Amino acid sequence: MSQTSAMDEDYPSLDHESYDGNYTDHGMDNGQQNSDDTIDKFLRPLVVSDSTLHRLACRFRHVYRDLALTSDQQFLPTPVTRLPTGQETGRYLAIDVGGTNLRVAFIELLGESKDENGTSTGSPTSRDTMRRAQRQRVNRTLERLWPIGEHLKKDQADDLFLWIGDCMAEVVAESLAPNLANGTPIPEELEMGITFSFPMMQESLSEARLMPMGKGFAIPSNLDLGGILLAGYDRHTRRPLENGQQSAKRQKRFALPKLKIAAITNDTVATLASLAYLVKSLPNSRVAMGIIVGTGCNATIPMSLKDLHESKAKHVSSRHPDAVETIINTEWTINGAAPPLHELNITTTWDTMLDQACARPGFQPFEYMTGGRYIGELVRIIFYDYLTSVVGLSKRELPANLIQEYALTTAYLSSSVAQIQSDPELVQHLTNTLPPPESSDWGWDTNSARSFRKVAQAVQT
């Protein structure tokens, strides 16, 4: 279900499309200018030069090569040694368990369709390769999305996967409505594919065991992902009378088909595979990477077995003796990526504060600086620090959402604050959505609103 786009739709850019670096500067008085100068100076630790970014990229290159050879938590081999050709066909239930949302849909792979004369457009003699590449190869139907509540992330794994099973059952039941209407037999089994936005170890494409997780989830590691997903759905394969515990909302008039797992992948692997499926026939093209920038950040790349630790290479070659490369889930934001960030003084005091307050300090330092789950919290930490240490306000004077951890979300910043260009409009919006306590003498004004916007913009860039 993962999209070929690298940007998760849950966390759009904080930039407004017409942002030019200045907001309503006409007629700025000295007070506003002084306030802008003060916040700009305060935010200097977040400014990283192009030359520093270049040095960071070079150091990451060496660090990642070493991690591929040594780490047992990063640059993980997957069972995928070949990418799709674009000719595959079939209909599958698709499950995408992300860090923020659960998505369920039916996916139909169309392969290389036929032209009006019945001739396959996949012929190597075809002269309209570009036209072929642009034709739709995937139908997606009955797509549903559910936010994953914080209580589900913190609860027992069984509770989370029972909820996921209920959501899967809703989509499956809806897909079978035509069968009931016209008397068509209900299939005994449906094939499904699963993407999961967390690290996993796999012995085969249809099996996976979870590794330690981030993004606010408390699910234990070494969990059989496929098994617990099927268990969460299984109660829907029995008739309602056989299961007295089924809630009224979820009850069905008939037993649903059983599910068979065709594939389980990390979401970045799914992104790489889906992109390869869609654009394989473009001339002079090569799919190089699958990347996710959303709740978290991760990438998948093809790698030669000779560039991996011997144990990783053996893990692949024992099952695929002829393989010379495999698809690697980099997990590039886990703690092995931290040294270059510290060596180049890119990690700020605010980054350290966020890291230390996380459920697993030090686990994903790079993700804490880039993931959508953490951007809003980083803005909150920085702006709270500015208001208390520079402006001189006390904690009791400030809005509750500037005090409470993770109460200021990235979605709030991107969907509302970033869309407002006028200073007076922003002041009014912040007054309505982030009101200070009634007992406070402080209130939003042009200076504080502009400073808030500058913090959000600095964190993004």
LUMFI-92665 format. One line per field, with one value per residue (C-alpha): z, x, y; residue number from 1; residue in one letter. Coordinates in steps of 0.02 Angstrom, whole numbers, plus 50000, padded with zeros to 5 digits. Example, Ala and Ser with C-alpha at 12.3 -4.5 7.8 and 13.67 -1.06 7.14 Angstrom:
2
up c(50390, 50357)
east c(50615, 50684)
north c(49775, 49947)
resi c(1, 2)
resn c(A, S)
***
This chain:
461
up c(50000, 50018, 49893, 49774, 49843, 49975, 50077, 50195, 50166, 50354, 50369, 50222, 50211, 50335, 50191, 50118, 49928, 49917, 50064, 50017, 50184, 50247, 50310, 50309, 50336, 50265, 50398, 50526, 50679, 50781, 50911, 50782, 50704, 50874, 50911, 50744, 50775, 50947, 50887, 50737, 50854, 50970, 50825, 50757, 50825, 50699, 50550, 50453, 50306, 50139, 50169, 50335, 50252, 50122, 50258, 50345, 50186, 50166, 50346, 50332, 50179, 50278, 50432, 50331, 50240, 50409, 50480, 50331, 50377, 50566, 50635, 50681, 50696, 50535, 50351, 50372, 50227, 50166, 50073, 49916, 49792, 49634, 49601, 49509, 49319, 49297, 49221, 49383, 49403, 49543, 49673, 49854, 50018, 50066, 50246, 50287, 50473, 50489, 50634, 50629, 50526, 50475, 50293, 50217, 50034, 49893, 49764, 49589, 49489, 49305, 49230, 49051, 48979, 48802, 48667, 48572, 48446, 48584, 48560, 48716, 48740, 48823, 48657, 48645, 48470, 48535, 48486, 48620, 48774, 48862, 48827, 48900, 49056, 49087, 49081, 49243, 49313, 49483, 49537, 49718, 49786, 49952, 50033, 50214, 50340, 50530, 50646, 50770, 50941, 51070, 51188, 51056, 51040, 51228, 51260, 51247, 51073, 51069, 51089, 50945, 50827, 50873, 50823, 50661, 50628, 50651, 50526, 50401, 50422, 50382, 50214, 50173, 50216, 50107, 49961, 49974, 49967, 49778, 49811, 49933, 49816, 49664, 49752, 49700, 49817, 49944, 49918, 50051, 50057, 50009, 49985, 50071, 50080, 50234, 50253, 50425, 50467, 50588, 50581, 50566, 50537, 50404, 50362, 50216, 50125, 50215, 50391, 50500, 50680, 50748, 50813, 50944, 50890, 50905, 50859, 51027, 51011, 51159, 51060, 51119, 51001, 50928, 50896, 50754, 50649, 50526, 50661, 50773, 50625, 50570, 50750, 50762, 50606, 50637, 50743, 50590, 50496, 50614, 50608, 50737, 50838, 50868, 50946, 51079, 51118, 50949, 50967, 50885, 50777, 50707, 50688, 50514, 50447, 50374, 50406, 50314, 50209, 50288, 50243, 50172, 50186, 50017, 50077, 50229, 50203, 50285, 50212, 50124, 50039, 49981, 49915, 49815, 49746, 49697, 49609, 49514, 49464, 49398, 49303, 49251, 49067, 49060, 48947, 49032, 49204, 49362, 49529, 49655, 49823, 49919, 50048, 50178, 50253, 50365, 50545, 50537, 50408, 50327, 50162, 50066, 49934, 49832, 49894, 49837, 49954, 49958, 50045, 50190, 50344, 50310, 50419, 50325, 50156, 50212, 50271, 50092, 49994, 50097, 50024, 49858, 49804, 49641, 49718, 49702, 49784, 49896, 49952, 50115, 50246, 50306, 50466, 50442, 50585, 50726, 50846, 50731, 50634, 50784, 50779, 50624, 50694, 50855, 50771, 50662, 50806, 50716, 50868, 50974, 51158, 51105, 51007, 51162, 51271, 51153, 51145, 51334, 51360, 51236, 51292, 51222, 51237, 51107, 51003, 50847, 50861, 50675, 50671, 50819, 50708, 50549, 50586, 50577, 50747, 50826, 50727, 50822, 50988, 50940, 50895, 51064, 51159, 51069, 51081, 51265, 51296, 51204, 51300, 51470, 51451, 51333, 51350, 51536, 51552, 51686, 51649, 51728, 51604, 51449, 51348, 51405, 51236, 51249, 51415, 51388, 51294, 51115, 51133, 50988, 50835, 50667, 50585, 50676, 50616, 50435, 50412, 50498, 50553, 50390, 50288, 50371, 50294, 50382, 50553, 50622, 50560, 50642, 50806, 50804, 50758, 50896, 51021, 50976, 50965, 51094, 51224, 51382, 51552, 51605, 51750, 51634, 51593, 51435, 51267, 51086, 50991, 50827, 50902, 50984, 50832, 50715, 50833, 50837, 50647, 50638, 50757, 50653, 50493, 50567, 50627, 50454, 50359)
east c(50000, 50148, 50151, 50294, 50302, 50433, 50327, 50195, 50030, 50003, 50146, 50147, 50280, 50272, 50309, 50163, 50176, 50199, 50318, 50465, 50553, 50460, 50284, 50199, 50360, 50289, 50282, 50377, 50415, 50575, 50496, 50456, 50629, 50712, 50602, 50647, 50832, 50818, 50731, 50848, 50998, 50915, 50887, 51065, 51108, 50982, 51069, 51177, 51283, 51289, 51472, 51427, 51289, 51413, 51533, 51388, 51343, 51522, 51531, 51364, 51429, 51574, 51468, 51335, 51463, 51531, 51357, 51317, 51469, 51450, 51278, 51145, 51011, 51040, 51061, 50953, 50940, 50766, 50703, 50683, 50824, 50732, 50617, 50450, 50452, 50288, 50204, 50137, 49947, 49827, 49709, 49763, 49706, 49836, 49873, 49984, 50025, 50109, 50170, 50015, 49880, 49817, 49767, 49674, 49623, 49610, 49748, 49734, 49895, 49852, 50022, 50050, 49876, 49824, 49789, 49626, 49677, 49715, 49902, 50007, 50085, 50231, 50305, 50490, 50456, 50331, 50372, 50270, 50369, 50333, 50148, 50151, 50239, 50105, 49961, 49880, 49951, 49866, 49685, 49656, 49480, 49387, 49529, 49500, 49607, 49602, 49714, 49805, 49757, 49893, 49807, 49823, 50009, 50032, 49915, 49953, 49999, 49846, 49731, 49814, 49806, 49627, 49582, 49680, 49590, 49422, 49470, 49528, 49363, 49263, 49349, 49338, 49152, 49121, 49211, 49095, 48933, 48913, 48932, 48787, 48682, 48698, 48721, 48902, 48996, 49109, 49292, 49366, 49530, 49602, 49785, 49855, 50012, 50069, 50183, 50244, 50335, 50457, 50615, 50592, 50692, 50630, 50669, 50547, 50438, 50280, 50353, 50426, 50478, 50478, 50634, 50637, 50519, 50503, 50368, 50282, 50238, 50259, 50246, 50375, 50511, 50524, 50336, 50272, 50193, 50100, 50035, 49967, 49886, 49797, 49744, 49668, 49564, 49525, 49370, 49285, 49303, 49175, 48989, 48929, 48834, 48999, 49076, 48970, 49104, 49094, 49037, 48875, 48969, 49082, 48955, 48934, 48792, 48914, 49087, 49226, 49357, 49520, 49675, 49839, 49995, 50079, 50209, 50263, 50382, 50446, 50360, 50517, 50538, 50358, 50391, 50542, 50449, 50293, 50397, 50492, 50326, 50258, 50408, 50507, 50472, 50533, 50686, 50855, 50775, 50836, 50746, 50880, 50795, 50632, 50620, 50490, 50481, 50329, 50298, 50475, 50613, 50692, 50760, 50783, 50916, 50982, 51155, 51285, 51309, 51496, 51461, 51371, 51432, 51467, 51321, 51202, 51263, 51248, 51070, 51025, 51132, 51071, 50898, 50947, 51111, 51120, 51088, 51225, 51126, 50976, 50858, 50919, 50813, 50938, 50852, 50970, 50904, 50947, 51088, 51229, 51197, 51229, 51420, 51426, 51287, 51385, 51554, 51490, 51394, 51229, 51141, 51075, 51030, 50848, 50878, 50960, 50813, 50691, 50800, 50817, 50630, 50587, 50535, 50700, 50834, 50970, 50877, 50842, 50933, 50924, 50738, 50706, 50776, 50681, 50524, 50351, 50308, 50444, 50445, 50299, 50376, 50542, 50454, 50366, 50529, 50619, 50478, 50450, 50635, 50628, 50477, 50546, 50733, 50730, 50560, 50558, 50386, 50345, 50273, 50105, 50078, 50091, 49962, 49942, 49994, 50161, 50194, 50128, 50241, 50184, 50031, 50093, 50081, 50166, 49995, 49936, 50087, 50075, 49886, 49847, 49995, 50091, 49939, 49921, 50025, 49954, 50024, 49855, 49772, 49907, 49888, 49701, 49723, 49850, 49740, 49595, 49691, 49830, 49750, 49847, 49765, 49634, 49746, 49890, 49935, 50022, 49936, 49981, 50037, 50127, 50300, 50261, 50165, 50308, 50431, 50324, 50321, 50509, 50539, 50429, 50515, 50689, 50652, 50591, 50738)
north c(50000, 50115, 50255, 50292, 50468, 50496, 50618, 50550, 50642, 50653, 50777, 50899, 51034, 51175, 51293, 51388, 51383, 51571, 51588, 51697, 51710, 51864, 51891, 52062, 52158, 52320, 52452, 52347, 52454, 52450, 52337, 52205, 52219, 52199, 52049, 51970, 52000, 51921, 51762, 51748, 51752, 51626, 51506, 51511, 51337, 51268, 51348, 51225, 51283, 51194, 51150, 51069, 50970, 50911, 50853, 50767, 50674, 50616, 50555, 50468, 50377, 50304, 50269, 50179, 50073, 50020, 49985, 49875, 49770, 49770, 49819, 49692, 49827, 49923, 49879, 49726, 49602, 49561, 49406, 49515, 49485, 49537, 49684, 49666, 49664, 49758, 49606, 49532, 49521, 49479, 49550, 49567, 49637, 49767, 49817, 49967, 49987, 50157, 50258, 50368, 50282, 50111, 50093, 49947, 49925, 49801, 49814, 49742, 49725, 49744, 49704, 49758, 49784, 49746, 49873, 49891, 49756, 49631, 49642, 49648, 49819, 49732, 49678, 49724, 49793, 49920, 50099, 50184, 50135, 50299, 50282, 50106, 50168, 50298, 50175, 50128, 49967, 49965, 49981, 50026, 50005, 50011, 50108, 50152, 50247, 50246, 50349, 50237, 50304, 50333, 50210, 50074, 50110, 50094, 49946, 49762, 49703, 49590, 49741, 49834, 49686, 49642, 49820, 49801, 49637, 49724, 49858, 49728, 49636, 49793, 49812, 49626, 49623, 49775, 49692, 49542, 49642, 49608, 49421, 49426, 49530, 49417, 49250, 49227, 49108, 49190, 49140, 49027, 49123, 49292, 49334, 49487, 49591, 49686, 49836, 49884, 50045, 49967, 49859, 49673, 49515, 49394, 49214, 49217, 49343, 49285, 49288, 49426, 49456, 49631, 49714, 49854, 49994, 50182, 50310, 50293, 50108, 49990, 49827, 49699, 49642, 49467, 49466, 49356, 49492, 49381, 49266, 49403, 49493, 49334, 49301, 49474, 49442, 49258, 49283, 49358, 49194, 49116, 49148, 49276, 49145, 49055, 49209, 49290, 49420, 49506, 49686, 49741, 49865, 49730, 49588, 49514, 49410, 49285, 49214, 49303, 49213, 49162, 49261, 49198, 49306, 49328, 49454, 49555, 49700, 49855, 50008, 50070, 49901, 49912, 50087, 50028, 49876, 49974, 50106, 49971, 49893, 50058, 50127, 49974, 50001, 50180, 50195, 50216, 50207, 50125, 50124, 50169, 50193, 50183, 50322, 50367, 50542, 50544, 50496, 50430, 50425, 50272, 50209, 50047, 50014, 49868, 49816, 49692, 49545, 49579, 49745, 49660, 49570, 49388, 49332, 49446, 49385, 49203, 49238, 49284, 49160, 49011, 49039, 49116, 49034, 49131, 49303, 49434, 49574, 49597, 49733, 49812, 49899, 50029, 50090, 50237, 50343, 50220, 50263, 50209, 50369, 50481, 50509, 50622, 50731, 50758, 50778, 50920, 51003, 50983, 50910, 51054, 51064, 51055, 50894, 50820, 50872, 50786, 50630, 50615, 50633, 50493, 50320, 50253, 50389, 50374, 50245, 50349, 50517, 50554, 50516, 50631, 50771, 50726, 50624, 50700, 50629, 50738, 50901, 50976, 50925, 51003, 51166, 51161, 51133, 51274, 51400, 51359, 51387, 51553, 51617, 51568, 51603, 51753, 51836, 51797, 51718, 51591, 51419, 51461, 51603, 51494, 51395, 51215, 51146, 51234, 51148, 50972, 50851, 50811, 50923, 51031, 50920, 50929, 50912, 51069, 51168, 51111, 51115, 51279, 51386, 51366, 51418, 51588, 51727, 51879, 51923, 51981, 51821, 51716, 51810, 51777, 51594, 51563, 51654, 51539, 51375, 51400, 51513, 51557, 51524, 51649, 51697, 51744, 51923, 51864, 51850, 51821, 51976, 52009, 51983, 51817, 51754, 51799, 51715, 51558, 51553, 51577, 51432, 51317, 51372, 51351, 51174, 51126, 51196)
resi c(1, 2, 3, 4, 5, 6, 7, 8, 9, 10, 11, 12, 13, 14, 15, 16, 17, 18, 19, 20, 21, 22, 23, 24, 25, 26, 27, 28, 29, 30, 31, 32, 33, 34, 35, 36, 37, 38, 39, 40, 41, 42, 43, 44, 45, 46, 47, 48, 49, 50, 51, 52, 53, 54, 55, 56, 57, 58, 59, 60, 61, 62, 63, 64, 65, 66, 67, 68, 69, 70, 71, 72, 73, 74, 75, 76, 77, 78, 79, 80, 81, 82, 83, 84, 85, 86, 87, 88, 89, 90, 91, 92, 93, 94, 95, 96, 97, 98, 99, 100, 101, 102, 103, 104, 105, 106, 107, 108, 109, 110, 111, 112, 113, 114, 115, 116, 117, 118, 119, 120, 121, 122, 123, 124, 125, 126, 127, 128, 129, 130, 131, 132, 133, 134, 135, 136, 137, 138, 139, 140, 141, 142, 143, 144, 145, 146, 147, 148, 149, 150, 151, 152, 153, 154, 155, 156, 157, 158, 159, 160, 161, 162, 163, 164, 165, 166, 167, 168, 169, 170, 171, 172, 173, 174, 175, 176, 177, 178, 179, 180, 181, 182, 183, 184, 185, 186, 187, 188, 189, 190, 191, 192, 193, 194, 195, 196, 197, 198, 199, 200, 201, 202, 203, 204, 205, 206, 207, 208, 209, 210, 211, 212, 213, 214, 215, 216, 217, 218, 219, 220, 221, 222, 223, 224, 225, 226, 227, 228, 229, 230, 231, 232, 233, 234, 235, 236, 237, 238, 239, 240, 241, 242, 243, 244, 245, 246, 247, 248, 249, 250, 251, 252, 253, 254, 255, 256, 257, 258, 259, 260, 261, 262, 263, 264, 265, 266, 267, 268, 269, 270, 271, 272, 273, 274, 275, 276, 277, 278, 279, 280, 281, 282, 283, 284, 285, 286, 287, 288, 289, 290, 291, 292, 293, 294, 295, 296, 297, 298, 299, 300, 301, 302, 303, 304, 305, 306, 307, 308, 309, 310, 311, 312, 313, 314, 315, 316, 317, 318, 319, 320, 321, 322, 323, 324, 325, 326, 327, 328, 329, 330, 331, 332, 333, 334, 335, 336, 337, 338, 339, 340, 341, 342, 343, 344, 345, 346, 347, 348, 349, 350, 351, 352, 353, 354, 355, 356, 357, 358, 359, 360, 361, 362, 363, 364, 365, 366, 367, 368, 369, 370, 371, 372, 373, 374, 375, 376, 377, 378, 379, 380, 381, 382, 383, 384, 385, 386, 387, 388, 389, 390, 391, 392, 393, 394, 395, 396, 397, 398, 399, 400, 401, 402, 403, 404, 405, 406, 407, 408, 409, 410, 411, 412, 413, 414, 415, 416, 417, 418, 419, 420, 421, 422, 423, 424, 425, 426, 427, 428, 429, 430, 431, 432, 433, 434, 435, 436, 437, 438, 439, 440, 441, 442, 443, 444, 445, 446, 447, 448, 449, 450, 451, 452, 453, 454, 455, 456, 457, 458, 459, 460, 461)
resn c(M, S, Q, T, S, A, M, D, E, D, Y, P, S, L, D, H, E, S, Y, D, G, N, Y, T, D, H, G, M, D, N, G, Q, Q, N, S, D, D, T, I, D, K, F, L, R, P, L, V, V, S, D, S, T, L, H, R, L, A, C, R, F, R, H, V, Y, R, D, L, A, L, T, S, D, Q, Q, F, L, P, T, P, V, T, R, L, P, T, G, Q, E, T, G, R, Y, L, A, I, D, V, G, G, T, N, L, R, V, A, F, I, E, L, L, G, E, S, K, D, E, N, G, T, S, T, G, S, P, T, S, R, D, T, M, R, R, A, Q, R, Q, R, V, N, R, T, L, E, R, L, W, P, I, G, E, H, L, K, K, D, Q, A, D, D, L, F, L, W, I, G, D, C, M, A, E, V, V, A, E, S, L, A, P, N, L, A, N, G, T, P, I, P, E, E, L, E, M, G, I, T, F, S, F, P, M, M, Q, E, S, L, S, E, A, R, L, M, P, M, G, K, G, F, A, I, P, S, N, L, D, L, G, G, I, L, L, A, G, Y, D, R, H, T, R, R, P, L, E, N, G, Q, Q, S, A, K, R, Q, K, R, F, A, L, P, K, L, K, I, A, A, I, T, N, D, T, V, A, T, L, A, S, L, A, Y, L, V, K, S, L, P, N, S, R, V, A, M, G, I, I, V, G, T, G, C, N, A, T, I, P, M, S, L, K, D, L, H, E, S, K, A, K, H, V, S, S, R, H, P, D, A, V, E, T, I, I, N, T, E, W, T, I, N, G, A, A, P, P, L, H, E, L, N, I, T, T, T, W, D, T, M, L, D, Q, A, C, A, R, P, G, F, Q, P, F, E, Y, M, T, G, G, R, Y, I, G, E, L, V, R, I, I, F, Y, D, Y, L, T, S, V, V, G, L, S, K, R, E, L, P, A, N, L, I, Q, E, Y, A, L, T, T, A, Y, L, S, S, S, V, A, Q, I, Q, S, D, P, E, L, V, Q, H, L, T, N, T, L, P, P, P, E, S, S, D, W, G, W, D, T, N, S, A, R, S, F, R, K, V, A, Q, A, V, Q, T)
***
